[in-house]
Amino acid sequence: MIYTITLNPALDRNIWIEKLRFDESNRIQNEMRYAAGKGIDVSRVLTAFGVSNQALGFAGGFHGEELEGRLINEGISCSFTRISGETRTNIILYDMEKETQTVFSARGPEIMSNELMEMIHRIEKLEDAEIVVISGSLPPGVNPEIYYRIMEMARSKGAKIILDTDGEALKTGIRIGPDVIKPNIHELGHLAGHEPDNIRKVIETARSICDRGTGTVLVSMGARGILLVSKHEQYLAVPPRVKVVNTIGAGDSAVAGFVYGTVTGKTQQESLVYAVAAGTATTLRPGPALCTKEDFLEIVPQVRIYPEEEITGAVPEL
């Protein structure tokens, strides 16, 4: 079984307006609501691909009920720990004339100590854990050490660990040596203490993280593709050019694509291609992580893969 863990999930309220006019009334042209969060997005794509999984996380209040209900209606298996606080709501504003999106991210509810322990006990009881994906930000007041604790429990069950977070949570998490981490290039810079300004430095930084115990580093670089660095392999996969409608959830879909490749017996290189194809497919449609398997399969053969000796030529500058 694959489990995804999202400690700070949200309801995403997506609003489309014709043109943003300041100091005036702006009429909403369309509005959609989604259950959101990085791990939830991974579960959404895996479910669309026919891969059995379960989404875990905190949920509270009316919005928490709505979040869980929406996931059930999507056919996504979930098991949330109830909290006394209200699940946060994010606002994503789309300006149709400028073709831009602006995200307003809420902070999230406080998590009580007993609620945190209930989550830990739930994870301790996970059965047949093959892969555990731990994603996203932490709720207010929760120490990054929680990610280390969760990974300890997952590792004790023999599960592979995929960590997709940032800042102190990522620094704390890599101490245990997760099997895969997926920072974007800015998150990699935060982790290293300096922003790599060319592809050679990106490779060197990722390699140094592998030397400290992480199995594989996937560095997402937007339209330039995703770089895979492990102790024995190094590849760059570059997507085809597409008309980008939405970028929210693309990185999470990439994680789902990599997991899909892993559970279907693909090599690291093939799983990397799947990651890029899934992330790219998500950009074709509005809404978070709405990656269809049909779009994914169409993009897979269009992804270009570069071996180690060709990577620097494929990405001349950052």
Secondary structure, 3 states (H helix, E strand, C coil): CEEEEECCCEEEEEEEECCCCCCCCCCEEEEEEEEECHHHHHHHHHHHCCCCEEEEEEEEHHHHHHHHHHHHHCCCCEEEEEECCCCEEEEEEEECCCCEEEEECCCCCCCCHHHHHHHHHHHHCCCCCCEEEEECCCCCCCCCHHHHHHHHHHHHCCCEEEEECCHHHHHHHHHHCCCEECCEHHHHHHHHCCCCCCHHHHHHHHHHHHHCCCCEEEEECHHHCEEEEECCCEEEEECCCCCCCCCCCHHHHHHHHHHHHHHCCCCHHHHHHHHHHHHHHHCCCCCCCCCCHHHHHHHHHHCEEEEHHHHHHHCCCC
